[in-house]
């Protein structure tokens, strides 16, 4: 893969960010401190009615976690982004995102007027505000991925958040297989039992990505992924 860096910035903790990740580019997200969490939404930038379908993503790949080789399927069975590199090993597709009521109940209310840049924010409102910038609203929401977080499903069906999972310096790289509207939020994971409100930043690095070959780690991950790449390539004919 061509690793030419096009641009880099730091995304502050408890912040929301968006970018149309162009086909042929990749975004590397790097944790700057331990216990980072990055919630993510994925939509086809040219047709936002096509967006991430997490149930199909997990079912097609027979997984309950995301890591190197995993792809993010749309509800049209095409691939929005692929995970081409991952030093974390497990990213959560199950836990959802925080909302205002949850944050207030756990951490207390702290408005901007009192806390300034340290005010208590939640991921749901952040996602909705960012979606509105593209003429989208609540009906365009979908289940989000939580990068850098780990949630295990126990034999009895309980979901358990694993503390201390992601360390500073770990990273995940997303390659765009179509022009993808990517929305990120760095609020804490909704299942994080930490009683303290934390804002943990990450570094975003945009790079060029090479063509997807027949032996690509994501394409060859499973037969369903190979079919998804064919459908996606046909989309651009």
BAFI-3210 file (N, C-alpha, C; in Angstrom, 3 decimals, decimal comma, padded with zeros to 6 digits):
// residues 237
n [1|2|3|4|5|6|7|8|9|10|11|12|13|14|15|16|17|18|19|20|21|22|23|24|25|26|27|28|29|30|31|32|33|34|35|36|37|38|39|40|41|42|43|44|45|46|47|48|49|50|51|52|53|54|55|56|57|58|59|60|61|62|63|64|65|66|67|68|69|70|71|72|73|74|75|76|77|78|79|80|81|82|83|84|85|86|87|88|89|90|91|92|93|94|95|96|97|98|99|100|101|102|103|104|105|106|107|108|109|110|111|112|113|114|115|116|117|118|119|120|121|122|123|124|125|126|127|128|129|130|131|132|133|134|135|136|137|138|139|140|141|142|143|144|145|146|147|148|149|150|151|152|153|154|155|156|157|158|159|160|161|162|163|164|165|166|167|168|169|170|171|172|173|174|175|176|177|178|179|180|181|182|183|184|185|186|187|188|189|190|191|192|193|194|195|196|197|198|199|200|201|202|203|204|205|206|207|208|209|210|211|212|213|214|215|216|217|218|219|220|221|222|223|224|225|226|227|228|229|230|231|232|233|234|235|236|237]
n.u [000,838|000,523|001,935|001,860|001,491|-001,215|-002,374|-002,772|-004,110|-005,084|-007,763|-009,760|-010,699|-014,076|-015,295|-016,698|-016,367|-016,091|-015,695|-015,430|-014,275|-012,283|-012,492|-009,715|-008,152|-006,976|-007,675|-005,904|-006,287|-005,068|-004,528|-003,823|-003,640|-004,193|-007,188|-008,858|-011,770|-013,541|-016,327|-018,071|-019,726|-020,851|-021,512|-022,606|-021,214|-022,199|-024,763|-026,526|-028,582|-027,731|-026,068|-023,960|-024,506|-024,595|-025,567|-025,615|-022,938|-021,624|-022,883|-022,293|-019,546|-019,236|-018,604|-018,182|-016,776|-014,453|-011,553|-008,251|-008,696|-011,444|-014,440|-016,679|-019,897|-022,422|-026,020|-026,631|-025,098|-022,597|-019,174|-018,179|-015,903|-012,705|-010,850|-007,610|-005,330|-004,464|-003,617|-004,762|-006,629|-009,246|-012,334|-015,306|-018,526|-021,027|-021,869|-023,105|-023,930|-023,419|-025,959|-027,612|-029,048|-027,882|-025,213|-025,551|-026,648|-024,533|-022,184|-022,923|-024,347|-022,888|-022,754|-021,819|-021,542|-020,637|-018,524|-016,987|-014,671|-014,489|-016,986|-019,737|-020,342|-022,206|-022,308|-024,482|-025,851|-023,704|-023,311|-025,783|-025,698|-023,526|-024,428|-026,473|-025,127|-024,863|-027,363|-028,804|-030,587|-032,090|-033,325|-031,447|-029,570|-027,624|-026,561|-023,535|-019,959|-017,541|-014,444|-011,377|-012,488|-013,611|-016,051|-017,259|-019,296|-020,899|-021,353|-023,965|-025,249|-024,883|-023,443|-020,189|-018,076|-014,671|-012,168|-009,318|-008,444|-007,471|-004,354|-002,159|-000,848|-001,687|-003,375|-005,731|-006,520|-008,427|-009,543|-010,986|-013,465|-015,388|-016,491|-016,867|-018,866|-017,663|-018,198|-016,994|-016,790|-015,535|-016,407|-016,743|-017,116|-020,394|-020,713|-018,580|-017,311|-015,993|-016,157|-015,483|-015,671|-014,105|-011,971|-010,509|-008,077|-007,419|-005,202|-005,514|-004,735|-004,494|-004,066|-002,708|-004,024|-003,278|-004,213|-006,694|-005,698|-005,915|-005,057|-005,512|-005,779|-008,289|-010,088|-009,695|-010,508|-012,918|-015,418|-017,712|-016,755|-015,206|-017,238|-018,518|-016,594|-016,616|-019,233|-018,983|-016,960|-018,267|-020,160|-018,755|-018,276]
n.v [-001,199|002,216|004,574|007,302|010,265|012,433|014,298|015,392|015,453|016,280|014,913|016,112|014,924|013,928|015,003|015,658|014,718|014,919|013,632|013,241|010,389|009,554|007,169|005,127|006,254|006,206|006,177|006,509|005,900|006,820|006,052|008,350|008,201|005,852|003,814|004,952|005,796|005,605|006,360|005,508|006,328|005,328|006,252|006,118|008,577|009,678|008,812|008,985|007,405|004,863|003,064|002,058|-001,279|-002,921|-005,416|-007,104|-006,893|-008,247|-010,760|-011,696|-012,054|-013,743|-012,943|-011,242|-009,095|-006,600|-006,383|-006,519|-007,274|-007,343|-006,043|-003,283|-003,525|-002,125|-001,502|-002,289|-004,379|-003,721|-002,605|-000,261|000,617|-000,855|-002,675|-002,475|-002,573|-003,152|-002,654|-003,125|-005,257|-005,888|-004,487|-002,864|-003,673|-003,606|-002,111|000,437|003,929|006,761|008,815|011,953|011,684|009,416|010,255|012,393|011,047|009,403|010,963|013,459|016,749|019,156|022,025|023,949|026,618|026,544|024,664|025,213|024,216|021,755|020,735|018,433|016,139|014,115|011,175|010,656|013,136|014,474|013,004|013,530|016,324|016,500|014,993|016,692|018,698|017,752|017,719|015,686|013,657|012,414|010,082|009,061|007,859|005,047|001,856|002,215|001,726|001,095|001,999|000,901|-000,048|-002,837|-005,278|-008,078|-010,918|-012,873|-016,408|-016,597|-014,607|-012,031|-008,800|-007,652|-005,053|-004,590|-003,487|-001,290|-001,999|-000,805|000,633|003,496|004,638|002,502|001,561|001,847|001,211|002,466|001,765|003,368|002,015|003,012|006,387|007,632|008,956|009,647|009,711|010,610|010,198|011,049|010,550|008,857|005,275|003,883|001,798|001,907|001,570|003,485|005,938|008,558|011,373|011,439|012,842|011,813|012,250|011,512|010,748|011,616|010,425|010,919|009,061|007,938|005,114|001,946|-000,023|-002,630|-005,841|-009,316|-010,894|-009,433|-008,684|-008,121|-008,681|-011,426|-012,444|-013,793|-015,638|-014,093|-011,489|-011,286|-011,362|-009,004|-007,086|-007,427|-006,554|-003,896|-002,928|-003,200|-001,235|001,060|000,920]
n.w [000,000|-000,851|001,180|001,335|003,071|003,257|004,881|008,289|011,602|015,003|016,743|019,175|022,481|023,316|021,044|017,763|014,350|010,789|007,442|003,922|002,943|000,402|-002,263|-002,708|-000,821|002,605|006,105|009,019|012,395|015,456|018,816|021,356|024,042|026,753|026,767|024,802|022,816|019,831|018,265|015,253|012,204|008,953|005,650|002,234|000,380|-001,969|-002,135|000,450|001,427|001,325|003,661|006,475|007,454|010,203|011,334|009,010|008,307|010,398|010,330|007,731|007,834|009,909|012,569|015,760|016,314|015,141|013,100|011,569|008,167|008,272|006,791|006,170|005,539|003,423|003,365|000,872|000,265|-000,581|-000,129|002,150|003,683|004,468|006,923|007,010|008,530|011,898|015,160|017,530|017,761|018,414|017,907|018,869|017,732|018,866|021,126|020,880|021,452|023,660|025,255|026,126|028,541|029,714|030,084|031,877|034,075|034,828|035,019|035,853|035,347|033,273|031,790|028,848|029,519|032,110|032,145|029,910|027,460|028,650|029,048|029,533|027,116|024,728|022,645|020,883|020,436|019,282|016,896|015,615|015,235|013,486|011,295|010,450|009,128|006,612|005,577|006,710|009,154|012,242|011,288|009,638|011,153|012,286|013,611|015,350|015,013|017,561|017,729|019,197|021,523|023,529|023,770|025,229|024,621|026,876|027,787|028,785|027,452|028,363|027,920|028,239|029,108|028,441|030,406|030,066|027,520|025,018|024,286|024,538|021,480|019,929|016,860|014,118|010,732|008,105|004,942|002,209|000,166|-001,407|-002,062|001,007|003,501|006,498|009,895|012,979|016,546|019,717|022,320|025,529|025,702|025,934|027,750|029,410|032,608|034,072|036,539|036,176|034,047|030,955|028,441|025,672|023,279|019,752|017,005|013,607|010,463|007,109|004,170|000,997|-000,740|-002,111|-005,054|-004,808|-004,617|-005,774|-003,712|-001,479|002,012|003,084|001,042|000,722|003,114|003,579|001,686|001,371|001,601|-000,736|-002,675|-001,967|-002,699|-005,490|-006,123|-005,306|-007,002|-009,447|-009,158|-009,785|-012,477]
ca.u [000,000|001,215|001,722|002,053|000,590|-001,821|-002,843|-002,828|-004,576|-005,535|-009,173|-009,838|-011,655|-015,460|-015,511|-017,245|-015,599|-016,565|-014,900|-015,724|-013,068|-012,371|-012,018|-008,289|-007,439|-007,163|-007,557|-005,335|-006,676|-004,093|-004,829|-002,728|-003,626|-004,912|-008,652|-009,568|-012,953|-013,932|-017,545|-018,005|-020,827|-020,381|-022,564|-022,196|-021,241|-022,966|-026,151|-026,547|-029,577|-026,943|-025,225|-023,467|-025,435|-023,762|-025,995|-025,141|-021,475|-021,213|-023,408|-021,592|-018,170|-019,299|-017,806|-018,824|-015,767|-013,827|-010,103|-007,649|-009,396|-012,882|-014,969|-017,918|-020,868|-023,604|-027,265|-026,705|-024,110|-021,322|-018,225|-017,875|-014,504|-012,062|-009,825|-006,416|-004,283|-005,034|-002,716|-005,572|-007,049|-010,689|-013,111|-016,666|-019,642|-022,268|-022,200|-023,881|-023,328|-024,012|-026,892|-027,547|-029,550|-026,885|-024,053|-025,925|-026,829|-023,262|-021,111|-023,454|-024,579|-021,917|-023,015|-020,685|-021,410|-019,872|-017,316|-016,287|-014,295|-014,574|-018,382|-020,078|-021,013|-022,586|-022,058|-025,686|-026,040|-022,614|-023,617|-026,911|-025,229|-022,660|-025,292|-027,243|-024,280|-024,993|-028,780|-029,317|-031,175|-032,175|-033,710|-030,261|-028,695|-027,499|-025,667|-022,161|-018,807|-016,700|-013,050|-010,521|-013,194|-013,884|-017,214|-017,372|-020,601|-020,712|-022,192|-025,373|-025,784|-024,529|-022,363|-019,254|-017,043|-013,337|-011,418|-007,890|-008,213|-006,639|-003,233|-001,629|-000,016|-002,351|-003,965|-006,533|-006,493|-009,633|-009,400|-012,283|-013,724|-016,184|-016,473|-017,617|-019,011|-017,250|-018,439|-016,337|-017,052|-014,572|-016,948|-016,518|-018,017|-021,536|-020,614|-017,364|-017,722|-015,220|-017,082|-015,008|-015,817|-012,797|-011,893|-009,249|-007,900|-006,772|-004,579|-006,079|-003,755|-005,055|-003,005|-003,100|-004,132|-003,071|-005,313|-007,005|-005,319|-006,646|-004,598|-005,712|-006,165|-009,728|-010,804|-009,565|-010,892|-013,948|-016,067|-018,666|-016,007|-014,852|-018,441|-018,749|-015,678|-017,106|-020,387|-018,508|-016,245|-019,285|-020,801|-017,953|-018,093]
ca.v [000,000|003,495|005,165|008,742|010,994|013,597|015,284|014,835|016,369|015,646|015,061|016,221|014,076|014,422|015,822|014,984|015,077|014,210|013,809|012,308|009,603|009,228|005,870|005,236|006,813|005,483|006,979|005,813|006,506|006,394|006,467|009,098|007,819|004,615|003,800|005,760|005,246|006,398|005,905|005,813|006,084|005,237|006,386|006,397|010,035|010,063|008,405|008,680|006,386|003,646|003,293|000,881|-002,248|-003,728|-006,819|-007,828|-006,926|-009,301|-012,044|-012,127|-012,432|-014,697|-012,355|-010,307|-008,065|-006,135|-006,265|-006,590|-008,174|-007,087|-004,956|-002,673|-003,651|-001,269|-002,247|-002,728|-005,470|-003,211|-002,344|001,146|000,705|-002,081|-002,510|-003,055|-002,722|-002,979|-003,091|-003,295|-006,650|-006,081|-003,249|-003,205|-003,289|-003,957|-001,336|001,645|005,214|007,448|009,920|012,996|011,168|008,500|011,035|013,150|010,113|008,803|011,931|014,741|017,756|020,247|022,725|024,699|027,887|026,307|023,867|025,600|023,083|020,516|020,431|017,026|015,902|012,724|010,805|010,736|014,518|014,789|012,404|014,230|017,638|016,338|014,580|017,847|019,482|017,167|017,651|014,429|013,816|011,228|008,888|008,587|007,177|003,602|001,349|002,687|000,970|001,743|001,612|000,880|-000,618|-004,270|-005,774|-009,527|-011,520|-014,030|-017,563|-016,389|-013,516|-010,719|-008,076|-007,166|-004,129|-004,981|-002,288|-001,270|-002,748|-000,089|001,364|004,613|004,233|001,530|002,232|001,094|001,898|002,256|002,085|003,629|001,275|003,975|007,673|007,331|009,971|009,048|010,588|010,074|010,862|010,547|010,416|007,560|004,174|003,925|000,757|002,123|001,757|004,549|006,944|009,892|011,794|011,620|013,260|011,242|012,575|010,572|011,363|011,191|010,548|010,566|008,529|007,294|003,662|001,285|-000,819|-003,864|-007,007|-010,568|-011,457|-008,434|-009,321|-007,943|-009,391|-012,869|-012,785|-014,819|-015,589|-012,977|-010,266|-011,281|-010,965|-007,588|-006,301|-007,486|-005,650|-002,523|-002,586|-003,046|000,065|002,134|000,721]
ca.w [000,000|-000,850|002,500|001,278|003,962|002,627|005,860|009,640|012,641|016,239|017,082|020,630|023,158|023,395|019,849|016,585|013,158|009,600|006,224|002,848|002,696|-001,019|-002,754|-003,014|000,324|003,862|007,318|010,170|013,666|016,454|020,183|021,968|025,452|027,029|026,933|023,807|022,147|018,666|017,607|013,828|011,276|007,572|004,654|000,872|000,260|-003,157|-001,911|001,893|001,763|001,499|004,831|007,176|008,024|011,091|011,413|007,844|008,383|011,329|009,870|006,518|008,144|011,024|013,640|016,683|016,533|013,913|013,159|010,248|007,258|008,307|005,963|006,648|004,459|003,386|003,233|-000,522|000,175|-001,056|000,944|002,363|004,099|004,923|007,964|006,399|009,541|013,236|016,230|018,744|017,726|018,675|017,940|019,278|016,876|019,555|022,318|020,649|021,820|024,813|025,008|027,150|029,818|030,238|030,531|033,082|035,186|035,229|035,279|036,284|034,310|033,207|030,536|028,306|030,233|033,326|031,922|028,681|026,615|029,427|029,325|029,340|025,845|024,473|021,256|020,061|019,990|018,371|015,598|014,993|014,793|012,309|010,189|009,974|008,226|005,282|005,282|007,238|010,489|013,100|010,534|008,929|012,109|012,193|014,650|015,149|015,473|018,571|017,594|020,383|022,672|023,457|024,500|025,072|024,892|027,745|027,409|029,143|026,648|028,889|027,262|029,256|028,648|028,905|030,764|029,764|026,279|024,036|024,871|023,768|020,359|019,066|015,708|013,161|009,439|007,309|003,522|001,583|-001,059|-002,168|-001,376|002,224|004,534|007,767|011,040|014,166|017,817|020,702|023,671|026,149|025,371|026,858|028,766|030,201|033,997|034,711|037,077|035,840|032,651|030,349|027,040|025,194|021,858|018,837|015,839|012,334|009,391|005,801|003,320|-000,246|-000,641|-003,390|-005,605|-004,087|-005,399|-005,524|-002,442|-000,425|003,267|003,310|-000,018|000,910|004,481|003,450|000,381|001,344|001,332|-002,157|-003,415|-001,704|-003,526|-006,865|-006,217|-005,172|-008,243|-010,490|-008,898|-010,367|-013,911]
c.u [000,875|000,903|001,939|001,010|000,100|-002,125|-002,935|-003,336|-004,924|-007,006|-009,280|-010,836|-013,022|-015,790|-016,095|-016,594|-016,177|-015,686|-015,421|-014,411|-013,151|-011,866|-010,561|-007,487|-007,752|-006,984|-007,023|-005,697|-005,758|-004,477|-003,621|-002,593|-004,337|-006,418|-009,391|-010,830|-013,313|-015,159|-017,534|-019,295|-020,271|-021,577|-021,932|-022,331|-022,079|-024,438|-026,297|-027,637|-028,919|-025,963|-024,835|-024,616|-024,612|-024,259|-025,499|-023,617|-021,002|-021,650|-022,606|-020,196|-018,066|-018,435|-018,705|-017,825|-015,170|-012,327|-009,566|-008,340|-010,889|-013,238|-016,280|-018,898|-021,972|-024,845|-027,564|-025,688|-022,815|-020,453|-017,911|-016,401|-014,016|-011,058|-008,571|-005,275|-004,880|-004,057|-003,456|-006,066|-008,530|-011,329|-014,580|-017,710|-021,009|-022,760|-022,989|-023,160|-024,067|-025,034|-026,869|-027,991|-028,524|-025,691|-024,378|-026,057|-025,495|-022,239|-021,602|-023,585|-023,517|-022,053|-021,786|-020,452|-020,592|-018,524|-016,464|-015,907|-014,327|-016,015|-018,698|-020,917|-021,366|-022,505|-023,292|-025,905|-024,937|-022,862|-024,729|-026,497|-024,389|-023,468|-026,045|-026,434|-024,374|-026,462|-029,438|-029,835|-031,260|-032,525|-032,530|-029,245|-028,681|-026,709|-024,243|-021,142|-018,122|-015,273|-012,319|-011,216|-013,499|-015,074|-017,340|-018,802|-020,363|-021,636|-023,669|-025,999|-025,460|-023,382|-021,485|-018,189|-015,710|-012,524|-009,947|-007,522|-007,217|-005,574|-002,826|-000,705|-000,627|-003,133|-004,809|-006,582|-007,693|-009,371|-010,785|-012,407|-014,718|-016,081|-017,426|-017,656|-018,766|-017,443|-017,877|-016,725|-016,172|-015,097|-016,674|-017,538|-019,170|-021,486|-019,370|-017,758|-016,954|-016,172|-016,670|-015,204|-014,433|-012,924|-010,525|-009,108|-007,299|-006,145|-005,166|-005,058|-004,376|-003,926|-003,578|-003,140|-003,978|-004,298|-005,476|-006,693|-006,112|-006,276|-004,742|-006,281|-007,662|-010,548|-010,802|-009,991|-011,955|-014,626|-017,036|-017,949|-015,640|-016,047|-018,748|-017,846|-016,125|-018,281|-019,961|-017,787|-017,236|-019,991|-020,070|-017,692|-018,855]
c.v [001,251|004,218|006,678|009,453|012,260|014,705|014,606|015,894|015,578|015,954|015,020|015,213|014,737|015,349|014,972|015,565|014,325|014,550|012,831|011,630|009,056|007,818|006,022|005,924|005,977|006,444|006,102|006,593|005,940|006,924|007,188|008,797|006,479|004,865|004,753|005,042|006,175|005,752|006,347|005,434|006,128|005,324|006,584|007,901|010,499|009,717|008,010|007,708|005,015|003,885|001,966|000,028|-003,189|-005,164|-007,643|-007,945|-008,076|-010,677|-012,571|-012,645|-013,383|-014,222|-011,534|-009,241|-007,707|-005,995|-006,341|-007,649|-007,951|-005,958|-004,480|-002,624|-002,602|-002,142|-002,616|-003,833|-005,034|-002,853|-000,849|001,338|-000,676|-001,744|-003,229|-003,245|-002,401|-003,505|-003,261|-004,733|-006,894|-004,698|-003,621|-002,744|-003,405|-002,915|-000,065|002,912|005,832|008,479|010,861|012,479|010,260|009,260|011,800|012,222|009,591|009,823|013,264|015,709|018,847|020,895|023,515|025,989|027,740|025,627|024,291|024,342|021,743|020,106|018,990|016,853|014,424|012,444|010,973|012,153|014,940|014,238|013,179|015,603|017,504|015,885|015,767|018,710|018,993|017,015|016,377|014,624|012,471|009,963|008,304|007,933|005,683|003,141|001,797|001,653|001,772|001,230|001,796|000,317|-002,093|-004,612|-007,261|-009,968|-012,811|-015,183|-017,377|-015,207|-012,130|-010,111|-007,435|-006,290|-004,527|-003,716|-002,431|-001,945|-002,056|000,741|002,522|004,087|003,178|002,269|001,275|001,911|001,473|002,685|002,264|002,833|002,011|005,304|007,580|008,532|009,291|010,074|009,908|010,875|010,225|010,594|009,005|006,525|004,146|002,869|000,889|002,404|002,856|005,633|008,372|010,173|012,074|012,041|012,841|011,515|011,428|011,374|010,756|011,451|010,041|010,209|008,093|005,781|003,053|000,508|-002,117|-005,056|-008,242|-011,179|-010,481|-009,088|-009,201|-008,703|-010,902|-013,337|-013,876|-014,642|-014,420|-011,655|-010,164|-010,859|-009,489|-006,689|-006,295|-006,535|-004,188|-002,068|-002,388|-001,708|001,201|001,946|001,771]
c.w [000,000|000,451|002,501|002,152|003,273|003,631|007,218|010,601|013,892|016,449|018,594|021,197|023,238|022,229|018,731|015,344|011,977|008,402|005,187|002,485|001,277|-001,298|-003,181|-001,934|001,561|005,028|008,433|011,428|014,737|017,825|020,770|023,454|025,594|027,066|026,001|023,340|021,001|018,042|016,158|013,106|009,857|006,624|003,280|000,644|-000,920|-003,032|-000,456|002,324|001,900|002,632|005,489|007,705|008,897|011,242|010,229|007,844|009,253|010,842|008,675|006,820|009,340|012,200|014,563|017,104|015,190|014,121|011,733|009,387|007,221|007,347|006,566|005,486|004,575|003,298|001,785|-000,807|-000,473|000,141|001,002|002,686|004,528|006,018|007,483|007,388|010,897|014,272|017,553|018,860|017,930|018,743|018,069|018,268|017,555|020,556|022,115|021,086|023,002|024,361|026,209|028,515|030,488|030,810|031,807|034,286|035,709|035,704|035,823|035,126|034,397|031,841|030,088|029,079|031,512|033,030|030,751|027,902|027,341|029,718|028,917|028,067|025,711|022,982|020,375|019,545|019,026|016,982|014,881|014,473|013,527|011,098|009,589|009,020|006,786|004,876|005,762|008,652|011,199|012,325|009,750|009,868|011,849|013,409|014,332|015,601|016,569|018,428|018,923|021,624|022,429|024,345|024,201|025,394|025,667|027,330|027,743|028,405|027,161|028,092|028,325|028,619|029,265|029,158|030,384|028,455|025,348|024,748|023,966|022,674|019,460|017,979|014,888|011,874|008,604|005,874|002,902|000,288|-001,951|-001,443|-000,187|003,147|005,874|008,870|012,280|015,397|018,888|022,141|024,204|025,682|026,382|027,955|029,636|031,655|034,729|035,229|036,753|034,351|032,084|028,894|026,511|023,699|021,066|017,705|014,574|011,234|008,089|004,852|001,977|-000,025|-002,024|-003,835|-004,811|-004,978|-005,019|-004,183|-001,284|000,832|003,535|002,270|000,225|002,295|004,506|002,101|000,271|001,061|-000,142|-003,002|-003,205|-002,522|-004,988|-007,056|-006,153|-006,439|-009,394|-010,374|-009,603|-011,865|-014,706]
res [x|x|x|x|x|x|x|x|x|x|x|x|x|x|x|x|x|x|x|x|x|x|x|x|x|x|x|x|x|x|x|x|x|x|x|x|x|x|x|x|x|x|x|x|x|x|x|x|x|x|x|x|x|x|x|x|x|x|x|x|x|x|x|x|x|x|x|x|x|x|x|x|x|x|x|x|x|x|x|x|x|x|x|x|x|x|x|x|x|x|x|x|x|x|x|x|x|x|x|x|x|x|x|x|x|x|x|x|x|x|x|x|x|x|x|x|x|x|x|x|x|x|x|x|x|x|x|x|x|x|x|x|x|x|x|x|x|x|x|x|x|x|x|x|x|x|x|x|x|x|x|x|x|x|x|x|x|x|x|x|x|x|x|x|x|x|x|x|x|x|x|x|x|x|x|x|x|x|x|x|x|x|x|x|x|x|x|x|x|x|x|x|x|x|x|x|x|x|x|x|x|x|x|x|x|x|x|x|x|x|x|x|x|x|x|x|x|x|x|x|x|x|x|x|x|x|x|x|x|x|x|x|x|x|x|x|x]
***
